[in-house]
Amino acid sequence: MFVSVAMIIIGIVLAAWGLPASHSLKKPLDILAALAVLCGVVIALLGVLLLTVPDFFKG
């Protein structure tokens, strides 16, 4: 439970940082910020999945 809540928080923080940073940073660094947004959304969604269905990956 703690891991999934931490994943949700980390994902939201990554997405919240990356969205404005991808528009304000210079050319090579904006790609990293956009990737941080993508990773943040994936991590947050995975955390929500693990929070709602704890045995999802156990088969």
Jmol script that loads the backbone (N, CA, C; Angstrom):
load data "model"
ATOM      1  N   MET A   1       0.828  -1.193   0.000  1.00  0.00           N
ATOM      2  CA  MET A   1       0.000   0.000   0.000  1.00  0.00           C
ATOM      3  C   MET A   1       0.869   1.252   0.000  1.00  0.00           C
ATOM      4  N   PHE A   2       1.905   1.246   0.840  1.00  0.00           N
ATOM      5  CA  PHE A   2       2.778   2.420   0.906  1.00  0.00           C
ATOM      6  C   PHE A   2       3.500   2.647  -0.410  1.00  0.00           C
ATOM      7  N   VAL A   3       3.894   1.564  -1.071  1.00  0.00           N
ATOM      8  CA  VAL A   3       4.619   1.685  -2.338  1.00  0.00           C
ATOM      9  C   VAL A   3       3.713   2.275  -3.411  1.00  0.00           C
ATOM     10  N   SER A   4       2.471   1.843  -3.459  1.00  0.00           N
ATOM     11  CA  SER A   4       1.576   2.364  -4.489  1.00  0.00           C
ATOM     12  C   SER A   4       1.229   3.833  -4.246  1.00  0.00           C
ATOM     13  N   VAL A   5       1.075   4.239  -3.006  1.00  0.00           N
ATOM     14  CA  VAL A   5       0.830   5.661  -2.715  1.00  0.00           C
ATOM     15  C   VAL A   5       2.059   6.487  -3.072  1.00  0.00           C
ATOM     16  N   ALA A   6       3.240   5.945  -2.786  1.00  0.00           N
ATOM     17  CA  ALA A   6       4.472   6.647  -3.151  1.00  0.00           C
ATOM     18  C   ALA A   6       4.613   6.756  -4.671  1.00  0.00           C
ATOM     19  N   MET A   7       4.208   5.723  -5.393  1.00  0.00           N
ATOM     20  CA  MET A   7       4.261   5.775  -6.854  1.00  0.00           C
ATOM     21  C   MET A   7       3.315   6.836  -7.401  1.00  0.00           C
ATOM     22  N   ILE A   8       2.142   6.962  -6.806  1.00  0.00           N
ATOM     23  CA  ILE A   8       1.187   7.979  -7.242  1.00  0.00           C
ATOM     24  C   ILE A   8       1.754   9.372  -7.011  1.00  0.00           C
ATOM     25  N   ILE A   9       2.326   9.589  -5.838  1.00  0.00           N
ATOM     26  CA  ILE A   9       2.878  10.911  -5.510  1.00  0.00           C
ATOM     27  C   ILE A   9       4.059  11.251  -6.418  1.00  0.00           C
ATOM     28  N   ILE A  10       4.952  10.293  -6.624  1.00  0.00           N
ATOM     29  CA  ILE A  10       6.109  10.535  -7.485  1.00  0.00           C
ATOM     30  C   ILE A  10       5.670  10.799  -8.922  1.00  0.00           C
ATOM     31  N   GLY A  11       4.682  10.066  -9.387  1.00  0.00           N
ATOM     32  CA  GLY A  11       4.189  10.276 -10.739  1.00  0.00           C
ATOM     33  C   GLY A  11       3.570  11.643 -10.928  1.00  0.00           C
ATOM     34  N   ILE A  12       2.796  12.081  -9.953  1.00  0.00           N
ATOM     35  CA  ILE A  12       2.186  13.414 -10.041  1.00  0.00           C
ATOM     36  C   ILE A  12       3.253  14.501 -10.002  1.00  0.00           C
ATOM     37  N   VAL A  13       4.251  14.321  -9.154  1.00  0.00           N
ATOM     38  CA  VAL A  13       5.336  15.315  -9.070  1.00  0.00           C
ATOM     39  C   VAL A  13       6.113  15.380 -10.385  1.00  0.00           C
ATOM     40  N   LEU A  14       6.408  14.227 -10.980  1.00  0.00           N
ATOM     41  CA  LEU A  14       7.123  14.222 -12.255  1.00  0.00           C
ATOM     42  C   LEU A  14       6.316  14.908 -13.353  1.00  0.00           C
ATOM     43  N   ALA A  15       5.031  14.619 -13.419  1.00  0.00           N
ATOM     44  CA  ALA A  15       4.198  15.232 -14.446  1.00  0.00           C
ATOM     45  C   ALA A  15       4.040  16.731 -14.203  1.00  0.00           C
ATOM     46  N   ALA A  16       3.889  17.117 -12.941  1.00  0.00           N
ATOM     47  CA  ALA A  16       3.720  18.541 -12.628  1.00  0.00           C
ATOM     48  C   ALA A  16       5.002  19.330 -12.899  1.00  0.00           C
ATOM     49  N   TRP A  17       6.159  18.710 -12.699  1.00  0.00           N
ATOM     50  CA  TRP A  17       7.407  19.402 -13.014  1.00  0.00           C
ATOM     51  C   TRP A  17       7.661  19.423 -14.517  1.00  0.00           C
ATOM     52  N   GLY A  18       7.378  18.320 -15.183  1.00  0.00           N
ATOM     53  CA  GLY A  18       7.747  18.191 -16.586  1.00  0.00           C
ATOM     54  C   GLY A  18       6.911  19.004 -17.549  1.00  0.00           C
ATOM     55  N   LEU A  19       5.638  19.213 -17.241  1.00  0.00           N
ATOM     56  CA  LEU A  19       4.795  19.965 -18.170  1.00  0.00           C
ATOM     57  C   LEU A  19       5.288  21.390 -18.388  1.00  0.00           C
ATOM     58  N   PRO A  20       5.497  22.197 -17.350  1.00  0.00           N
ATOM     59  CA  PRO A  20       6.018  23.535 -17.626  1.00  0.00           C
ATOM     60  C   PRO A  20       7.483  23.524 -18.079  1.00  0.00           C
ATOM     61  N   ALA A  21       8.242  22.546 -17.592  1.00  0.00           N
ATOM     62  CA  ALA A  21       9.659  22.503 -17.960  1.00  0.00           C
ATOM     63  C   ALA A  21       9.848  22.153 -19.426  1.00  0.00           C
ATOM     64  N   SER A  22       8.960  21.356 -19.987  1.00  0.00           N
ATOM     65  CA  SER A  22       9.120  20.982 -21.390  1.00  0.00           C
ATOM     66  C   SER A  22       8.872  22.161 -22.324  1.00  0.00           C
ATOM     67  N   HIS A  23       8.192  23.189 -21.840  1.00  0.00           N
ATOM     68  CA  HIS A  23       7.961  24.375 -22.665  1.00  0.00           C
ATOM     69  C   HIS A  23       8.981  25.489 -22.403  1.00  0.00           C
ATOM     70  N   SER A  24       9.653  25.440 -21.275  1.00  0.00           N
ATOM     71  CA  SER A  24      10.538  26.547 -20.936  1.00  0.00           C
ATOM     72  C   SER A  24      12.026  26.212 -21.071  1.00  0.00           C
ATOM     73  N   LEU A  25      12.387  24.959 -21.106  1.00  0.00           N
ATOM     74  CA  LEU A  25      13.796  24.595 -21.216  1.00  0.00           C
ATOM     75  C   LEU A  25      14.262  24.677 -22.667  1.00  0.00           C
ATOM     76  N   LYS A  26      15.580  24.723 -22.834  1.00  0.00           N
ATOM     77  CA  LYS A  26      16.176  24.778 -24.172  1.00  0.00           C
ATOM     78  C   LYS A  26      16.021  23.431 -24.875  1.00  0.00           C
ATOM     79  N   LYS A  27      16.448  23.362 -26.111  1.00  0.00           N
ATOM     80  CA  LYS A  27      16.125  22.272 -27.016  1.00  0.00           C
ATOM     81  C   LYS A  27      16.477  20.861 -26.519  1.00  0.00           C
ATOM     82  N   PRO A  28      17.672  20.520 -26.114  1.00  0.00           N
ATOM     83  CA  PRO A  28      17.861  19.104 -25.750  1.00  0.00           C
ATOM     84  C   PRO A  28      17.226  18.733 -24.410  1.00  0.00           C
ATOM     85  N   LEU A  29      17.099  19.710 -23.520  1.00  0.00           N
ATOM     86  CA  LEU A  29      16.553  19.377 -22.197  1.00  0.00           C
ATOM     87  C   LEU A  29      15.029  19.293 -22.192  1.00  0.00           C
ATOM     88  N   ASP A  30      14.375  19.893 -23.164  1.00  0.00           N
ATOM     89  CA  ASP A  30      12.920  19.812 -23.189  1.00  0.00           C
ATOM     90  C   ASP A  30      12.438  18.401 -23.512  1.00  0.00           C
ATOM     91  N   ILE A  31      13.254  17.645 -24.229  1.00  0.00           N
ATOM     92  CA  ILE A  31      12.897  16.263 -24.521  1.00  0.00           C
ATOM     93  C   ILE A  31      12.931  15.426 -23.245  1.00  0.00           C
ATOM     94  N   LEU A  32      13.912  15.679 -22.388  1.00  0.00           N
ATOM     95  CA  LEU A  32      13.976  14.956 -21.114  1.00  0.00           C
ATOM     96  C   LEU A  32      12.798  15.306 -20.213  1.00  0.00           C
ATOM     97  N   ALA A  33      12.381  16.558 -20.235  1.00  0.00           N
ATOM     98  CA  ALA A  33      11.231  16.954 -19.436  1.00  0.00           C
ATOM     99  C   ALA A  33       9.950  16.316 -19.975  1.00  0.00           C
ATOM    100  N   ALA A  34       9.830  16.214 -21.290  1.00  0.00           N
ATOM    101  CA  ALA A  34       8.661  15.557 -21.866  1.00  0.00           C
ATOM    102  C   ALA A  34       8.653  14.064 -21.538  1.00  0.00           C
ATOM    103  N   LEU A  35       9.816  13.447 -21.521  1.00  0.00           N
ATOM    104  CA  LEU A  35       9.899  12.042 -21.106  1.00  0.00           C
ATOM    105  C   LEU A  35       9.562  11.875 -19.630  1.00  0.00           C
ATOM    106  N   ALA A  36       9.911  12.870 -18.821  1.00  0.00           N
ATOM    107  CA  ALA A  36       9.557  12.826 -17.401  1.00  0.00           C
ATOM    108  C   ALA A  36       8.047  12.886 -17.224  1.00  0.00           C
ATOM    109  N   VAL A  37       7.368  13.657 -18.066  1.00  0.00           N
ATOM    110  CA  VAL A  37       5.904  13.704 -18.014  1.00  0.00           C
ATOM    111  C   VAL A  37       5.324  12.337 -18.348  1.00  0.00           C
ATOM    112  N   LEU A  38       5.832  11.729 -19.404  1.00  0.00           N
ATOM    113  CA  LEU A  38       5.350  10.412 -19.804  1.00  0.00           C
ATOM    114  C   LEU A  38       5.590   9.370 -18.710  1.00  0.00           C
ATOM    115  N   CYS A  39       6.790   9.362 -18.153  1.00  0.00           N
ATOM    116  CA  CYS A  39       7.100   8.417 -17.075  1.00  0.00           C
ATOM    117  C   CYS A  39       6.251   8.692 -15.839  1.00  0.00           C
ATOM    118  N   GLY A  40       6.012   9.960 -15.543  1.00  0.00           N
ATOM    119  CA  GLY A  40       5.191  10.306 -14.393  1.00  0.00           C
ATOM    120  C   GLY A  40       3.763   9.828 -14.528  1.00  0.00           C
ATOM    121  N   VAL A  41       3.198   9.965 -15.724  1.00  0.00           N
ATOM    122  CA  VAL A  41       1.829   9.496 -15.944  1.00  0.00           C
ATOM    123  C   VAL A  41       1.763   7.976 -15.841  1.00  0.00           C
ATOM    124  N   VAL A  42       2.743   7.291 -16.417  1.00  0.00           N
ATOM    125  CA  VAL A  42       2.759   5.828 -16.359  1.00  0.00           C
ATOM    126  C   VAL A  42       2.934   5.346 -14.920  1.00  0.00           C
ATOM    127  N   ILE A  43       3.833   5.966 -14.170  1.00  0.00           N
ATOM    128  CA  ILE A  43       4.065   5.569 -12.781  1.00  0.00           C
ATOM    129  C   ILE A  43       2.829   5.833 -11.925  1.00  0.00           C
ATOM    130  N   ALA A  44       2.180   6.976 -12.133  1.00  0.00           N
ATOM    131  CA  ALA A  44       0.983   7.286 -11.363  1.00  0.00           C
ATOM    132  C   ALA A  44      -0.152   6.311 -11.680  1.00  0.00           C
ATOM    133  N   LEU A  45      -0.342   6.006 -12.948  1.00  0.00           N
ATOM    134  CA  LEU A  45      -1.389   5.051 -13.315  1.00  0.00           C
ATOM    135  C   LEU A  45      -1.090   3.654 -12.781  1.00  0.00           C
ATOM    136  N   LEU A  46       0.153   3.252 -12.807  1.00  0.00           N
ATOM    137  CA  LEU A  46       0.530   1.958 -12.249  1.00  0.00           C
ATOM    138  C   LEU A  46       0.309   1.926 -10.739  1.00  0.00           C
ATOM    139  N   GLY A  47       0.599   3.037 -10.069  1.00  0.00           N
ATOM    140  CA  GLY A  47       0.344   3.122  -8.636  1.00  0.00           C
ATOM    141  C   GLY A  47      -1.136   3.036  -8.313  1.00  0.00           C
ATOM    142  N   VAL A  48      -1.981   3.681  -9.113  1.00  0.00           N
ATOM    143  CA  VAL A  48      -3.427   3.595  -8.908  1.00  0.00           C
ATOM    144  C   VAL A  48      -3.911   2.169  -9.141  1.00  0.00           C
ATOM    145  N   LEU A  49      -3.375   1.513 -10.168  1.00  0.00           N
ATOM    146  CA  LEU A  49      -3.743   0.129 -10.431  1.00  0.00           C
ATOM    147  C   LEU A  49      -3.367  -0.775  -9.267  1.00  0.00           C
ATOM    148  N   LEU A  50      -2.154  -0.604  -8.751  1.00  0.00           N
ATOM    149  CA  LEU A  50      -1.719  -1.440  -7.636  1.00  0.00           C
ATOM    150  C   LEU A  50      -2.453  -1.115  -6.341  1.00  0.00           C
ATOM    151  N   LEU A  51      -2.927   0.103  -6.204  1.00  0.00           N
ATOM    152  CA  LEU A  51      -3.679   0.477  -5.012  1.00  0.00           C
ATOM    153  C   LEU A  51      -5.084  -0.122  -5.055  1.00  0.00           C
ATOM    154  N   THR A  52      -5.696  -0.138  -6.221  1.00  0.00           N
ATOM    155  CA  THR A  52      -7.074  -0.634  -6.315  1.00  0.00           C
ATOM    156  C   THR A  52      -7.144  -2.153  -6.461  1.00  0.00           C
ATOM    157  N   VAL A  53      -6.179  -2.750  -7.177  1.00  0.00           N
ATOM    158  CA  VAL A  53      -6.147  -4.210  -7.368  1.00  0.00           C
ATOM    159  C   VAL A  53      -4.769  -4.699  -6.938  1.00  0.00           C
ATOM    160  N   PRO A  54      -4.571  -4.976  -5.648  1.00  0.00           N
ATOM    161  CA  PRO A  54      -3.223  -5.287  -5.152  1.00  0.00           C
ATOM    162  C   PRO A  54      -2.589  -6.542  -5.762  1.00  0.00           C
ATOM    163  N   ASP A  55      -3.369  -7.538  -6.135  1.00  0.00           N
ATOM    164  CA  ASP A  55      -2.817  -8.784  -6.669  1.00  0.00           C
ATOM    165  C   ASP A  55      -2.876  -8.832  -8.195  1.00  0.00           C
ATOM    166  N   PHE A  56      -2.794  -7.712  -8.847  1.00  0.00           N
ATOM    167  CA  PHE A  56      -2.956  -7.660 -10.296  1.00  0.00           C
ATOM    168  C   PHE A  56      -1.844  -8.419 -11.017  1.00  0.00           C
ATOM    169  N   PHE A  57      -0.624  -8.275 -10.581  1.00  0.00           N
ATOM    170  CA  PHE A  57       0.497  -8.904 -11.269  1.00  0.00           C
ATOM    171  C   PHE A  57       0.849 -10.290 -10.734  1.00  0.00           C
ATOM    172  N   LYS A  58       0.086 -10.781  -9.784  1.00  0.00           N
ATOM    173  CA  LYS A  58       0.381 -12.096  -9.205  1.00  0.00           C
ATOM    174  C   LYS A  58      -0.298 -13.221  -9.957  1.00  0.00           C
ATOM    175  N   GLY A  59      -1.113 -12.899 -10.939  1.00  0.00           N
ATOM    176  CA  GLY A  59      -1.723 -13.910 -11.789  1.00  0.00           C
ATOM    177  C   GLY A  59      -2.902 -14.470 -11.193  1.00  0.00           C
TER     178      GLY A  59
END
end "model"
wireframe off; spacefill off
backbone 0.3
color backbone group
